[in-house]
Amino acid sequence: MLSFPETENKLRSRISSYNSALNKEKKSYGHINDGSGKRYLLFSLYFVLNDLKKSEDYFEWYMKEFPDDVGEPIQKLCWALSLYRMGKNDKAKYKLAELMISNLYIIPYIWGQEVQEYDIWHSSSDEHIDYVDYIPEEVKGKIRQSEIEWMKKLYDSFEFRRIRKRYIEIYHELQNTKELEARKVLLNESYSLLDNLRGESS
């Protein structure tokens, strides 16, 4: 789990160190492998720092360097909330929806709702309920009440409930579907669940 620097100066120093390491890897090898996941940890560090201009610059760099990266849930949480702070509401909404289906448990966990693990196929460890334990206390402590209310309003909206319901149905079915073509059809549908939101955020 990420240990957070205790002062703003140390936080900026850690961010600079991680960025330098990623850029050095790009310069040395022509691409960034980032086996340690620094690119994800930076989202949490920038969120806690709350320097929106630096955060925005990093998001743009990340999207350029990792255009096909699936990402991970805590990264998406910090990204969604940072976009919301920037006033980029459509992009923030889309990123929150991405978070919701990358881990079904994090959003309700943020406001203390008791959740049970769904009887579905979880394709990676990132999707299980115990992944909420990896959210740094420093990140949780920086989430404002107004942001919790924004997340809850969207989470309870018809649009998000419809997406969530169908996602759970698909992944419940995948749990017992072995035939490859049938799995492909279900997975392709799951990948398209956010298509309507994508148009709003572009």
MILUMTOR-222705 format. One record per residue: y negated, x negated, z negated of N, C-alpha, C, O in turn; residue number from 1; residue in one letter. Coordinates in steps of 0.05 Angstrom, whole numbers. Example, Ala and Ser with C-alpha at 12.3 -4.5 7.8 and 13.67 -1.06 7.14 Angstrom:
((114, -264, -156), (90, -246, -156), (66, -264, -156), (66, -285, -169), 1, 'A')
((45, -257, -142), (21, -273, -143), (-1, -258, -157), (-23, -268, -161), 2, 'S')
***
This chain:
((24, -17, 0), (0, 0, 0), (-25, -18, 0), (-26, -39, -12), 1, 'M')
((-45, -9, 14), (-70, -24, 17), (-84, -26, -10), (-89, -6, -23), 2, 'L')
((-91, -51, -18), (-107, -55, -42), (-136, -57, -33), (-143, -72, -15), 3, 'S')
((-154, -42, -46), (-182, -41, -38), (-199, -61, -53), (-196, -64, -77), 4, 'F')
((-217, -75, -38), (-237, -92, -52), (-254, -74, -70), (-258, -51, -65), 5, 'P')
((-264, -86, -91), (-278, -71, -112), (-308, -69, -107), (-321, -52, -120), 6, 'E')
((-319, -85, -89), (-348, -83, -84), (-353, -79, -55), (-335, -84, -38), 7, 'T')
((-377, -70, -48), (-384, -66, -20), (-383, -92, -4), (-373, -92, 18), 8, 'E')
((-392, -114, -16), (-392, -139, -2), (-363, -148, 4), (-357, -158, 26), 9, 'N')
((-345, -144, -15), (-318, -152, -11), (-304, -133, 9), (-287, -141, 25), 10, 'K')
((-313, -108, 9), (-302, -89, 29), (-310, -97, 57), (-294, -97, 75), 11, 'L')
((-336, -104, 60), (-345, -113, 87), (-331, -139, 95), (-325, -143, 118), 12, 'R')
((-326, -156, 75), (-312, -181, 81), (-283, -176, 91), (-274, -189, 109), 13, 'S')
((-270, -157, 78), (-243, -150, 86), (-242, -139, 114), (-225, -146, 130), 14, 'R')
((-261, -121, 120), (-264, -110, 147), (-268, -132, 167), (-255, -132, 188), 15, 'I')
((-286, -150, 162), (-292, -172, 180), (-267, -189, 184), (-262, -198, 207), 16, 'S')
((-252, -194, 163), (-228, -210, 165), (-207, -197, 183), (-195, -210, 199), 17, 'S')
((-203, -171, 179), (-184, -157, 195), (-192, -156, 225), (-176, -160, 243), 18, 'Y')
((-218, -150, 229), (-228, -150, 257), (-225, -177, 270), (-217, -178, 294), 19, 'N')
((-231, -198, 256), (-228, -225, 267), (-199, -231, 274), (-193, -243, 295), 20, 'S')
((-180, -223, 257), (-152, -228, 262), (-143, -213, 287), (-127, -224, 302), 21, 'A')
((-152, -188, 290), (-144, -173, 314), (-156, -185, 340), (-142, -188, 360), 22, 'L')
((-181, -193, 338), (-194, -205, 361), (-182, -233, 368), (-179, -240, 391), 23, 'N')
((-174, -247, 348), (-161, -273, 352), (-134, -270, 366), (-127, -285, 383), 24, 'K')
((-120, -249, 358), (-94, -244, 370), (-98, -236, 400), (-82, -245, 417), 25, 'E')
((-118, -221, 406), (-124, -214, 433), (-131, -238, 450), (-122, -241, 472), 26, 'K')
((-147, -256, 438), (-156, -280, 452), (-133, -299, 457), (-131, -312, 478), 27, 'K')
((-115, -301, 437), (-92, -319, 439), (-70, -310, 458), (-59, -326, 473), 28, 'S')
((-64, -284, 458), (-41, -274, 472), (-48, -254, 495), (-30, -246, 510), 29, 'Y')
((-73, -247, 497), (-81, -229, 518), (-77, -199, 511), (-85, -182, 526), 30, 'G')
((-65, -194, 488), (-61, -167, 478), (-58, -168, 448), (-56, -190, 436), 31, 'H')
((-59, -145, 435), (-57, -143, 406), (-31, -130, 399), (-26, -106, 406), 32, 'I')
((-14, -144, 385), (11, -132, 376), (7, -118, 349), (16, -95, 345), 33, 'N')
((-6, -131, 330), (-14, -120, 304), (10, -108, 289), (10, -85, 282), 34, 'D')
((30, -124, 285), (54, -115, 271), (48, -107, 242), (63, -91, 231), 35, 'G')
((27, -116, 230), (20, -110, 202), (4, -84, 200), (-1, -75, 177), 36, 'S')
((-5, -73, 222), (-20, -48, 221), (-49, -50, 212), (-60, -30, 201), 37, 'G')
((-62, -73, 217), (-90, -75, 208), (-107, -55, 222), (-127, -45, 211), 38, 'K')
((-101, -48, 247), (-117, -29, 262), (-118, -2, 248), (-138, 13, 250), 39, 'R')
((-97, 5, 234), (-97, 31, 218), (-111, 28, 192), (-126, 45, 184), 40, 'Y')
((-106, 6, 178), (-119, 1, 152), (-149, 1, 155), (-163, 9, 136), 41, 'L')
((-160, -8, 177), (-189, -9, 181), (-201, 19, 180), (-224, 22, 171), 42, 'L')
((-187, 40, 188), (-198, 67, 186), (-203, 74, 157), (-224, 86, 151), 43, 'F')
((-185, 67, 139), (-189, 73, 111), (-212, 56, 99), (-228, 67, 84), 44, 'S')
((-213, 31, 107), (-234, 14, 97), (-262, 23, 106), (-281, 24, 90), 45, 'L')
((-264, 30, 131), (-290, 40, 142), (-297, 67, 128), (-321, 72, 123), 46, 'Y')
((-277, 84, 123), (-283, 110, 110), (-294, 106, 82), (-313, 119, 75), 47, 'F')
((-282, 88, 67), (-292, 83, 40), (-319, 70, 41), (-336, 76, 24), 48, 'V')
((-324, 52, 60), (-350, 39, 63), (-371, 60, 71), (-394, 58, 62), 49, 'L')
((-364, 79, 87), (-381, 101, 96), (-405, 90, 112), (-428, 101, 109), 50, 'N')
((-401, 70, 128), (-421, 60, 147), (-414, 73, 173), (-397, 63, 188), 51, 'D')
((-428, 96, 179), (-420, 112, 202), (-424, 98, 229), (-408, 101, 248), 52, 'L')
((-445, 81, 231), (-450, 67, 256), (-427, 46, 261), (-417, 44, 283), 53, 'K')
((-420, 31, 240), (-399, 12, 243), (-372, 26, 248), (-356, 16, 264), 54, 'K')
((-368, 49, 235), (-344, 64, 240), (-342, 73, 269), (-321, 71, 282), 55, 'S')
((-364, 84, 279), (-364, 93, 307), (-359, 71, 327), (-344, 74, 346), 56, 'E')
((-370, 48, 322), (-365, 24, 339), (-336, 17, 338), (-324, 10, 359), 57, 'D')
((-324, 18, 314), (-296, 11, 312), (-278, 31, 326), (-259, 24, 339), 58, 'Y')
((-284, 57, 323), (-268, 78, 337), (-268, 73, 367), (-247, 76, 380), 59, 'F')
((-291, 67, 378), (-293, 62, 407), (-277, 38, 415), (-263, 38, 435), 60, 'E')
((-278, 17, 399), (-262, -7, 404), (-232, -1, 403), (-217, -9, 420), 61, 'W')
((-224, 14, 383), (-196, 21, 379), (-186, 37, 403), (-164, 31, 413), 62, 'Y')
((-201, 56, 412), (-192, 73, 434), (-190, 57, 460), (-173, 63, 477), 63, 'M')
((-207, 37, 463), (-206, 20, 486), (-182, 1, 485), (-168, -3, 505), 64, 'K')
((-176, -10, 462), (-155, -29, 459), (-127, -16, 457), (-107, -28, 465), 65, 'E')
((-126, 8, 446), (-100, 22, 441), (-101, 50, 452), (-98, 69, 437), 66, 'F')
((-105, 53, 478), (-109, 80, 489), (-84, 99, 486), (-87, 123, 485), 67, 'P')
((-61, 87, 484), (-36, 103, 482), (-23, 102, 455), (0, 110, 451), 68, 'D')
((-38, 92, 435), (-27, 89, 408), (-24, 117, 395), (-42, 133, 395), 69, 'D')
((0, 121, 384), (5, 147, 370), (-11, 149, 345), (-19, 171, 337), 70, 'V')
((-15, 127, 331), (-30, 127, 306), (-13, 135, 283), (12, 137, 285), 71, 'G')
((-26, 139, 259), (-11, 147, 235), (-28, 166, 219), (-53, 166, 222), 72, 'E')
((-16, 182, 201), (-30, 204, 188), (-55, 196, 172), (-75, 209, 174), 73, 'P')
((-53, 175, 155), (-77, 168, 139), (-100, 159, 156), (-123, 165, 150), 74, 'I')
((-94, 145, 177), (-114, 138, 197), (-128, 163, 208), (-152, 164, 209), 75, 'Q')
((-112, 183, 215), (-123, 208, 226), (-140, 223, 206), (-160, 235, 213), 76, 'K')
((-132, 222, 180), (-147, 235, 159), (-175, 222, 158), (-195, 236, 158), 77, 'L')
((-176, 196, 156), (-202, 182, 154), (-218, 185, 179), (-243, 187, 178), 78, 'C')
((-205, 185, 202), (-219, 189, 228), (-232, 216, 230), (-255, 219, 237), 79, 'W')
((-216, 237, 223), (-226, 264, 224), (-251, 268, 206), (-271, 280, 214), 80, 'A')
((-248, 258, 181), (-270, 262, 162), (-295, 246, 170), (-318, 255, 166), 81, 'L')
((-291, 222, 182), (-313, 206, 191), (-328, 220, 214), (-352, 220, 215), 82, 'S')
((-313, 231, 233), (-324, 245, 255), (-340, 270, 245), (-362, 276, 255), 83, 'L')
((-330, 283, 225), (-343, 306, 213), (-370, 297, 200), (-390, 310, 203), 84, 'Y')
((-370, 274, 187), (-395, 263, 175), (-415, 256, 197), (-439, 257, 193), 85, 'R')
((-405, 248, 220), (-422, 241, 242), (-434, 266, 256), (-451, 264, 274), 86, 'M')
((-424, 290, 249), (-433, 314, 262), (-418, 320, 288), (-427, 337, 303), 87, 'G')
((-397, 306, 293), (-381, 310, 318), (-359, 330, 312), (-335, 322, 310), 88, 'K')
((-367, 355, 308), (-349, 375, 297), (-324, 381, 315), (-302, 384, 304), 89, 'N')
((-328, 382, 341), (-305, 388, 358), (-285, 365, 358), (-261, 370, 357), 90, 'D')
((-295, 341, 359), (-277, 318, 358), (-263, 316, 330), (-239, 310, 329), 91, 'K')
((-278, 323, 309), (-266, 322, 282), (-245, 344, 280), (-224, 339, 268), 92, 'A')
((-250, 367, 291), (-230, 389, 290), (-205, 381, 304), (-183, 386, 294), 93, 'K')
((-207, 368, 328), (-184, 360, 343), (-168, 339, 327), (-144, 340, 326), 94, 'Y')
((-182, 320, 315), (-169, 299, 300), (-155, 310, 276), (-134, 301, 268), 95, 'K')
((-167, 330, 263), (-155, 343, 240), (-129, 358, 249), (-109, 358, 234), 96, 'L')
((-130, 370, 272), (-105, 383, 283), (-84, 362, 288), (-60, 367, 283), 97, 'A')
((-92, 340, 299), (-72, 318, 304), (-60, 309, 277), (-36, 304, 275), 98, 'E')
((-77, 307, 256), (-66, 300, 230), (-46, 321, 221), (-25, 314, 210), 99, 'L')
((-53, 346, 224), (-36, 368, 214), (-8, 366, 225), (12, 371, 210), 100, 'M')
((-5, 360, 251), (22, 359, 262), (35, 331, 261), (58, 328, 267), 101, 'I')
((19, 311, 253), (31, 285, 249), (43, 283, 221), (62, 268, 216), 102, 'S')
((32, 299, 202), (44, 302, 176), (35, 329, 165), (11, 334, 160), 103, 'N')
((54, 347, 162), (48, 375, 155), (39, 379, 126), (30, 400, 118), 104, 'L')
((40, 358, 110), (36, 360, 81), (9, 349, 71), (0, 357, 49), 105, 'Y')
((-3, 331, 86), (-26, 317, 76), (-50, 336, 71), (-63, 334, 50), 106, 'I')
((-56, 353, 90), (-81, 369, 88), (-79, 387, 63), (-98, 387, 47), 107, 'I')
((-58, 403, 59), (-58, 420, 34), (-56, 403, 9), (-66, 411, -12), 108, 'P')
((-44, 379, 11), (-42, 361, -12), (-70, 353, -22), (-74, 350, -45), 109, 'Y')
((-88, 350, -3), (-115, 340, -10), (-129, 359, -30), (-143, 350, -47), 110, 'I')
((-125, 385, -27), (-138, 403, -46), (-119, 413, -68), (-125, 433, -82), 111, 'W')
((-96, 400, -70), (-78, 405, -93), (-59, 428, -89), (-47, 437, -109), 112, 'G')
((-55, 437, -65), (-36, 458, -60), (-7, 447, -62), (-1, 426, -51), 113, 'Q')
((10, 461, -76), (38, 452, -79), (52, 459, -53), (52, 481, -43), 114, 'E')
((65, 439, -41), (79, 442, -16), (108, 433, -19), (114, 414, -34), 115, 'V')
((126, 446, -4), (154, 438, -3), (160, 427, 24), (147, 434, 44), 116, 'Q')
((179, 408, 26), (186, 397, 52), (199, 418, 69), (218, 432, 60), 117, 'E')
((190, 420, 94), (201, 439, 112), (229, 431, 121), (236, 407, 123), 118, 'Y')
((245, 451, 128), (272, 447, 138), (271, 442, 168), (278, 459, 184), 119, 'D')
((261, 418, 175), (257, 411, 203), (266, 382, 207), (271, 367, 189), 120, 'I')
((267, 375, 233), (272, 348, 241), (246, 332, 237), (226, 339, 249), 121, 'W')
((247, 311, 221), (225, 293, 219), (231, 268, 235), (250, 254, 230), 122, 'H')
((215, 263, 255), (221, 242, 275), (215, 214, 264), (225, 194, 276), 123, 'S')
((200, 212, 243), (194, 185, 231), (187, 188, 202), (183, 211, 192), 124, 'S')
((187, 166, 188), (180, 167, 159), (152, 176, 154), (146, 187, 132), 125, 'S')
((134, 173, 174), (106, 182, 171), (105, 213, 167), (85, 223, 157), 126, 'D')
((125, 227, 176), (124, 256, 176), (135, 269, 151), (132, 293, 147), 127, 'E')
((147, 254, 133), (159, 265, 109), (138, 271, 88), (116, 260, 88), 128, 'H')
((146, 288, 69), (127, 297, 48), (118, 274, 30), (95, 273, 21), 129, 'I')
((136, 254, 25), (129, 233, 7), (109, 213, 19), (100, 194, 5), 130, 'D')
((101, 217, 44), (81, 200, 56), (54, 204, 43), (37, 186, 45), 131, 'Y')
((50, 227, 30), (24, 231, 17), (20, 211, -5), (-3, 206, -13), 132, 'V')
((41, 199, -16), (38, 179, -37), (25, 154, -28), (16, 138, -44), 133, 'D')
((23, 150, -1), (11, 126, 10), (-19, 129, 14), (-33, 109, 21), 134, 'Y')
((-30, 152, 9), (-59, 156, 12), (-73, 140, -11), (-69, 146, -34), 135, 'I')
((-90, 121, -4), (-103, 105, -25), (-120, 122, -43), (-134, 140, -33), 136, 'P')
((-120, 117, -69), (-137, 131, -88), (-167, 129, -80), (-182, 148, -84), 137, 'E')
((-174, 106, -69), (-202, 102, -61), (-210, 121, -38), (-232, 130, -37), 138, 'E')
((-191, 126, -20), (-196, 146, 1), (-199, 174, -10), (-218, 188, -4), 139, 'V')
((-180, 182, -27), (-181, 208, -39), (-207, 212, -55), (-219, 234, -54), 140, 'K')
((-215, 191, -69), (-239, 193, -85), (-265, 196, -69), (-285, 204, -80), 141, 'G')
((-264, 189, -44), (-288, 190, -27), (-290, 217, -11), (-310, 221, 3), 142, 'K')
((-270, 234, -13), (-271, 259, 2), (-288, 279, -13), (-282, 285, -37), 143, 'I')
((-308, 289, -1), (-327, 307, -14), (-317, 336, -15), (-300, 344, 1), 144, 'R')
((-327, 351, -34), (-318, 379, -36), (-324, 395, -11), (-308, 412, -2), 145, 'Q')
((-347, 389, 2), (-354, 403, 27), (-334, 397, 49), (-329, 413, 66), 146, 'S')
((-323, 372, 48), (-304, 365, 69), (-277, 378, 63), (-262, 385, 82), 147, 'E')
((-270, 381, 38), (-245, 395, 31), (-247, 424, 40), (-228, 436, 51), 148, 'I')
((-271, 436, 36), (-275, 464, 44), (-273, 467, 75), (-262, 486, 85), 149, 'E')
((-284, 447, 89), (-282, 447, 118), (-253, 445, 127), (-244, 459, 145), 150, 'W')
((-237, 427, 115), (-209, 424, 122), (-194, 450, 116), (-177, 458, 132), 151, 'M')
((-199, 461, 93), (-185, 486, 85), (-191, 509, 104), (-173, 524, 111), 152, 'K')
((-216, 511, 112), (-224, 533, 130), (-209, 530, 157), (-199, 550, 167), 153, 'K')
((-208, 506, 167), (-194, 502, 193), (-164, 506, 189), (-150, 518, 205), 154, 'L')
((-153, 495, 167), (-124, 496, 162), (-115, 525, 160), (-93, 532, 169), 155, 'Y')
((-132, 543, 149), (-125, 571, 145), (-133, 588, 169), (-127, 612, 170), 156, 'D')
((-146, 576, 189), (-155, 592, 212), (-131, 601, 229), (-110, 589, 228), 157, 'S')
((-135, 622, 244), (-114, 632, 262), (-105, 611, 281), (-81, 608, 286), 158, 'F')
((-124, 596, 292), (-117, 575, 311), (-98, 554, 300), (-78, 547, 312), 159, 'E')
((-105, 544, 276), (-88, 523, 264), (-62, 535, 254), (-41, 521, 256), 160, 'F')
((-62, 559, 244), (-37, 572, 235), (-18, 576, 258), (6, 572, 255), 161, 'R')
((-29, 584, 281), (-12, 588, 305), (1, 562, 313), (25, 561, 319), 162, 'R')
((-15, 540, 315), (-5, 514, 322), (17, 505, 302), (38, 496, 310), 163, 'I')
((11, 507, 277), (29, 498, 256), (55, 514, 256), (77, 502, 254), 164, 'R')
((53, 540, 260), (77, 557, 260), (96, 549, 283), (120, 547, 279), 165, 'K')
((84, 545, 307), (101, 539, 330), (112, 510, 327), (135, 505, 335), 166, 'R')
((96, 492, 316), (106, 465, 312), (130, 465, 293), (150, 451, 299), 167, 'Y')
((129, 480, 272), (151, 481, 253), (175, 494, 266), (198, 485, 262), 168, 'I')
((171, 515, 282), (193, 527, 296), (207, 508, 315), (232, 506, 316), 169, 'E')
((191, 493, 330), (203, 473, 349), (219, 452, 334), (241, 446, 342), 170, 'I')
((207, 441, 313), (221, 419, 299), (244, 429, 282), (262, 413, 275), 171, 'Y')
((244, 454, 274), (268, 466, 262), (291, 468, 282), (314, 462, 277), 172, 'H')
((283, 476, 306), (303, 479, 328), (314, 451, 336), (338, 448, 342), 173, 'E')
((296, 431, 336), (305, 404, 344), (325, 393, 324), (341, 375, 331), 174, 'L')
((325, 403, 300), (343, 393, 280), (372, 396, 288), (390, 381, 280), 175, 'Q')
((378, 418, 303), (405, 424, 311), (409, 424, 341), (430, 433, 351), 176, 'N')
((390, 414, 356), (392, 412, 385), (400, 384, 393), (385, 365, 389), 177, 'T')
((423, 381, 405), (434, 355, 412), (431, 349, 442), (429, 326, 450), 178, 'K')
((431, 370, 458), (430, 366, 487), (403, 354, 495), (382, 365, 488), 179, 'E')
((404, 332, 510), (379, 317, 515), (358, 333, 531), (335, 331, 525), 180, 'L')
((367, 348, 551), (347, 363, 567), (334, 385, 550), (310, 389, 552), 181, 'E')
((349, 397, 533), (338, 418, 515), (318, 406, 496), (297, 418, 490), 182, 'A')
((324, 382, 485), (306, 368, 467), (280, 361, 482), (258, 363, 470), 183, 'R')
((283, 352, 506), (260, 344, 522), (241, 368, 526), (217, 365, 524), 184, 'K')
((252, 391, 532), (236, 415, 536), (220, 422, 510), (196, 428, 511), 185, 'V')
((234, 421, 488), (221, 427, 462), (200, 407, 455), (178, 414, 447), 186, 'L')
((206, 381, 459), (186, 360, 453), (162, 363, 471), (139, 359, 461), 187, 'L')
((166, 368, 496), (143, 371, 515), (125, 394, 506), (101, 392, 508), 188, 'N')
((137, 416, 496), (121, 438, 486), (105, 429, 462), (82, 436, 459), 189, 'E')
((118, 414, 444), (104, 405, 420), (80, 388, 427), (60, 388, 413), 190, 'S')
((83, 371, 448), (62, 353, 456), (38, 369, 467), (16, 359, 467), 191, 'Y')
((43, 393, 476), (21, 409, 489), (8, 428, 470), (-10, 443, 479), 192, 'S')
((16, 429, 445), (5, 449, 426), (-25, 446, 422), (-38, 466, 415), 193, 'L')
((-36, 422, 425), (-64, 418, 420), (-81, 417, 446), (-105, 411, 445), 194, 'L')
((-69, 425, 468), (-83, 423, 494), (-109, 439, 494), (-129, 429, 504), 195, 'D')
((-109, 463, 482), (-133, 479, 482), (-156, 466, 466), (-179, 467, 473), 196, 'N')
((-148, 453, 444), (-168, 439, 428), (-179, 414, 442), (-202, 406, 438), 197, 'L')
((-161, 401, 458), (-170, 377, 471), (-194, 382, 489), (-212, 365, 491), 198, 'R')
((-194, 405, 502), (-216, 412, 520), (-242, 415, 504), (-264, 407, 514), 199, 'G')
((-241, 425, 480), (-265, 428, 463), (-276, 401, 455), (-301, 398, 452), 200, 'E')
((-259, 382, 451), (-268, 357, 439), (-277, 336, 460), (-287, 315, 452), 201, 'S')
((-273, 342, 485), (-280, 323, 506), (-310, 322, 511), (-319, 307, 528), 202, 'S')
***
